[in-house]
Amino acid sequence: MLAVAAPATADLPEARKRGRLDVLFVPGSPEFVDLEKHTGFDVEILEGFGRLHHLDVKWVPVKSWDQLLPALNAGEGDLAGGGITATAARKKSVRFTTEVFPSRHVVVTRKPHRVVQTVEELREERVGTIRGTSMAEVVAVAGVPAANLDDTFASGGLPAALRAGRITAAVLGVEDALVAQRADPALQIGGFLGPRQGLAFALRARDVASLAALDEYIANLRRTPSWNRLVVKYFGDLALDILRNVQKE
């Protein structure tokens, strides 16, 4: 009955018969998925998973973050990737794999502006965020006044908004902040915001075989030097030390 209800996607045994795994993602985070170069942290992980299970991996772009999980549950893909934070709100609609990448939200500003270290300081800034993201969730919890908030930016657009002076502060996942600072050394990473979180792949609740297989693959990968190599490759030489601090919090 499930196969009839959702012919476009299926759990792992049916995906193997099809020979393909369709992965939804929101463009804008090339460190996780860069279709043009066919590179990225999530690309390499899922390509390895695909080889193990004899599956071609097809990346399917979704227009915005607030459409990503609804598209997954509507059967437009087998899973979702591309740097997704496994928040409590999202866990109400999908299942997440074991953690792929440890994360924590940080406040980012740009020189010569001050480094923002506290929630109280953040509330005084012109803060940019992206509707439908985990960043928007923590900004809302922080109580940034609506008059100080701009959530109209597209995925990946916050560093450029800081450079242009459209906003004075943004909240990014530490993984995005590391990449943005490599591209623009004037960016400053300030205080943590919200609890420690993790990035993972999202699946529909019924796809238990896919979830179990991905969990096993990710757990094994995290025990090898290959995971450290991927972190340094896509997030820089300082990333491993910063991620250790994230996990201590």
N, C-alpha and C positions, 0 to 999 in steps of 0.2 A: 504493500500500500504506500509506503514511503517513496518507493521508486516511482510510482505513478504520480504522486503528489509533487515530486521535485525531480523531473527527468534531467535537468541541466547539471545537477550536482548529486553526489552520493558519498557514502562513507568509504573507507579505504578499500575494502574488497571490490566494490563496484568501480572505484577510481582505477584500480589496477587493471580491470578488464578494459576500461576505456583507454588506459595508457597515458593519462594526463591528469595533472593537478592544477586547477585554476585558482590563483591567489589574487584576491582583491587588495588594492592599496590606494592611498591618496598620494598623487605626485607632490613633490616639494621637499622631500628628505632624501637627496641622492646618496647620502652616506648609508642609507638602508636599501633603497631601490633606485638604481639609475638605469632606466630602460635603454637609453641611447648607447651607453657604454657596456651594458649588461654586467654591471658590477653592483656591489653593495653588501653590507653585512647580512641582511636577511636573504638576499639573493644567493650568496654563497652557502648559507646554512640550508636553505630549502632545495637548492640544486643538489647538495650532497644527500639530503633525504630522498630526493627524487631518484638519484642514481641507485641508491640502496634498494628502492622499491620498484625500479624500472618504470618510472613515471617521468614524462616530460612536464616541466613546470612552465605554465603560462601566466604571465602577470597581466592583470586586468585593472586598468585605472578606474577609479571612482572620483567623481567631481569634488566632493568635500567630505570632511570628517563626520559631519552629522548625518551623512548618507551612507557611510561605510558599513556599519553594523546592520542597519535595515536592509541593505543590499545583500549582505551575507545571509541573513535570515530569510530573505526572499528567494534564495537559491541561485543568485547570480555568480557565485563562486563556491569553492570547497572550503576555503579558509581565508582569513584576512591577515596581512602582515604589513611591514613598512614602518616599524617603530611604534607599535600600539601600547599604550600604558594600560595595564590591567587594573582599572579602578573599580571600586565597589559598585558604582552606578552601572558600569558596563557589564559587570558580572551578573546583573539581574537579567540580561537578555542573551548572553552568550557564555560559552565556556572558554577558559584560557588554558593554554599549555603551561607547563612549568616555566619559570623565568628564563628568558633568553638573554636579558641584559639588565643589570641592576640600574635603577634610576632614582632620581630625586629632582624635584623642581628647584630652580635657582632663579634669583632676580638678576637680570642683565641690564647694564647701563652702558653709556659710551662716553669716553673722555671728551671734554673736561668735566662732565657731569660727575656728581658724587657717586660713590659705591653705595648701593642700598643694602643694608644689613638686616633691617627689621620690618615687621608688618606695618608698624606705625609710619615708618618712612615711606613704604610703598604706597600707602593710602594718600600720600601727598603728591605723588607723581602722576603724570599723564601716562597711563598704562595701556599697552597694546596687547591684544590676545586674539585667538582664532576660535570662532564659534564652533561648538561641538567637540572641542578637544579637552583632554585632561587639564591642560593649562587654564582653560576658561573655568573649569570646576574649582581649582585651587584659588584662582583670583576671586571668584565669587565668595568662597568660604573666608577669604582674608578680609572681606568687607570693603573692597575698593569702591568708593562712591561712583554711582552711575555717571555722574558728570565728568569724572576723570578717566572713564573707560572707553576704549575704542575696540570693538570686536569685529570689525569689518575686513580684517586682513585675510589674505589667502594663505594657504599652507606654505611655509617657508618664507613669508614676507616680513617677519618681524625685524630681523637684522637690518634690512634695507630701510625700514621705517625709522629705526634708531639713527641710522646714518643721515637720513633726510631731515631729522628733527621733528618728524610728525608725532613722535612719542618720546618720552624721557626714560621709560623703563618698560621692560617686557619680562615675562616669566617664560622660561624655556625648560625643557628637560635637560639634565646635565649633559646628556649625549649631544643634543643639538647645540648647547652653549659651547661645548668643546670645539665642535666643527666650525661654528660661527666665529669663534675667537681666533682660530687658525687662519681664517680668511681675512679677518679684520682685527689686528692686534689692539686697536683702540677700544674694543669691547671689554667690559669689566664684569667678572663674575662675582656677584655679591652673596647674600645670605640664602640659606635653604628656605623653602616655603612648603609647608605641608609635610605629611609623613613620607617615609621611605616607600618607594614603589618599585615596580619592575615592569619591563617590557616583555611581551609574550605574543604568541599567535592566537587568534580568536577562531573558534569553531562553533558551529551550531550545537545545541545541547544534545541532539540525538547522535552525533558523529563520534561515538565512543571508541571505535577501533582506530580512527585517525588520531584521536587525542592520545590514546595509549602509546601508539607507535611514535608520535612526535615527542611525547614526554621522555620515552626511553632514549631516543636519538639525541635530544637536547641535553639530557643528564649525562650521557656518555661524552658528548662533545665538550661540555663544561669541565670535564676531568682531564682534558688533554691540552697540550700546548697550542693546539690549533685555535682554540677559542681566544687565548691571549694574543696570538698572532693577528687574528681578525680585528680585535679591539684596537691594537696599535696601528694596524693598516688603515682603518677608517676613522679613528678618533685621536690619533697622535700618541707620541711617546709618553706624555704625562697622564694619559687616560687611566692606566691601570692603578696608579697611586691615588688618583681622585676617586675612582670607583671603590677602592678599599675604604676611603673615608666615608663615602655614601653608605656603605654597608655597616659601618660602625654606629651610624646615627640611630 
